Amino acid sequence: MKLEGIHHITAITGDAPGNVEFYVGVLGLRMVKKTVNQDDPTVYHLFYADEHGSPGSDLTFFEYPGAAPGKAGAGMVHRVVWRVASPAAIDFWEQRLRDHGVPTERTDGGLRFADPEGLDHELVVSTVEDEPLVGGAPDVPRELALQGFDGVRAYTDDPARSESLLRETLGFTGGEDGRWEVRGEHRGGIYAYDEAPDGRPSQGAGTVHHVAFASTMDDHEAWGDRVARGGARPTPVIDRFYFRSIYFREPSGVLFEIATLGPGFDADEDAQHLGERLSLPPRFERLRPQLEQTLTPLPDPRGARTGAA
C-alpha cells in the first residue's frame, strides 16, 4: 500500500478575481473546478490544475474576501515547488514573470517567486520520469509549461518528531536533511522541512491550509486505520464528491489529507468545460440561488488564459 505522491495543495486567498488572473492568466494553469468550501459553503473553493484536472497538479484556494495576509511558521507548508522540463523553461518563466511585474530570484538551478498575496513558489527542473501534467494555455509553449508538483516545503521546530509517522506509517523514504520522498507506482513527490522562523505563525491570505497525498480508492479506508495505529488522529472518511478525504495533523503540526484518485472533476461537468460554471455537489445545490448572488464575480478563466480582460 503506497501513496501516489501529492494529490493537491490547498491555500487561502482574500482576492479570488486576482487569484484567477495570476494562476490562470500568468502561470497558465486551467481552472478545473469553481465550487464552494464544503465546510463553509458561503465561500469559494477554486481548483487549478493541468488540462485534465489531474491529481499531482491541483492547487486549490479557499476565498475569504479581504482576508488579512497570513504568516507561515512552524507547522505550516510555506512553499509550493513545481517541475519544469529544462533550464530553458526556467529562463522562460523568469522573463514571463518579470513581464507581469512579479519579482523573481534565481536559486541553484531553479527560480523562486511569490504570488500577489505572498505565497512562495519555486520552479525546479524535473529529474524524474513521472508523466508531465501540463496546462493548455495558448500563450505558454507546452515544452516550457509547468508540469505539476515536485513537492512542498514546510516549517518545523523539531523534524525528528515526525520521522516515525512519515517513515513507518506513511511509507515516506529518505529523511536526510529533512527531505522526504513519497512515491507510489505511478507518481511521487517531495515533502521537505526548513527551520521555522521566529514569530507566531498565522493562517491568512497567501498561506497554505493543507497538503493532500493521493491514495487509490481501494486503499483509502485502510490508510485511515493505518494512520490511527501510527498515533495520529484521522477523521472519518469524508465524501467531497470529487474525491474522498481523511485529515490529520502530522507531529510537526502540518495538516495532512489523504485524498482518493477519483471520482474526478468530470463527475458533474464535461471534461471540455471544467471550471466554466459554479459546480455544487448535490447536497449544496439548494444553495445555488443564494450563492450566485453573493459569491465574488470572477473573470472568465478562458479570457485570463489568453491575457484578455
Steps between C-alpha positions, in 0.01 A plus 500: 500500500664823379401863466520631143683824574322829561132517406437872556609800702242740647572862590303814595432812296329825588462597133343238275498715182871578539563136582342389171695758304831386650466121496315477170614812318864505613592144601294341223309253716145401418213574737353153524237560767318805634313380806460576872683410817297200617566586866393862442292516180468879517849532346672375186722200457692553175705224337783552250684212332621362171268471201334185639473595868753232593598429860861608536438838336202626697550824695181614673389808691236588754395862452427710806442844343733761642681251724803646673840369390618195688849412619643153445674349799551177693243239402422652159599435140673815377601423140351320198761345271416437134675299230601633160673315220827687448723797581340670199167481683657672802617780269153525347328533837752751630421727206124436500467572872705817470284611207202469736672699773582199717845513667706181467809353661735249342590200714739212430346399168154628589286811536306639796216749502185579697141546392334842555406403857842368594465124451850373420566289189808338351563349157751216463609293202342157526729205568232226501313300236151590626250604234515879445170658607475795265240773465382606157543877514538618140772753586719251693683253274437145618870420532543799736184463708472399864490121532333445836634492853850400595411543866451736792722646771372539855626674813566303819673550834581129537506281186594189700154495658345411164742229390308199627169604346654597168723193465321218679137596449486694173789329322702813425866433422815703557488747784861616469523876552123506551423395142248218454358337188156346471479276194247252372478287189433791264598826668704652780577826673718667761407607852784702653559693822663835568573651838206708615551877512453704814160645570151362535351347184153596382265352244385757245523610140810367328547200730451127448213336686591135439679256270328186370661175394342263249353158572322247284130460577558141613764595758338811641324365808804289584710816507274642768549189713875508441532867595306436821729209591795732433385731777330777301130583530342473155150615421251250362486480121328815370331491160604815310309384188805550271716285731486355851712637782659414834668779702752495785794704629849361480713555815655824368149645477450500123146404399512192276223360285484166321276542197383244246590482132141550392215532428649817343392844387300368206249348745267794432652684201608405153879476487511764225323755720649455845489808721276707274201509737432475870500129582323386816497149643137381525459578871586866432287547188218653707735790578563592135265803479653653812860420406471636147392831653765520773820336372763734355464548122799347324672573168447252221780247555525439126553871451762503775685216323545719195576815696163656417315718746 
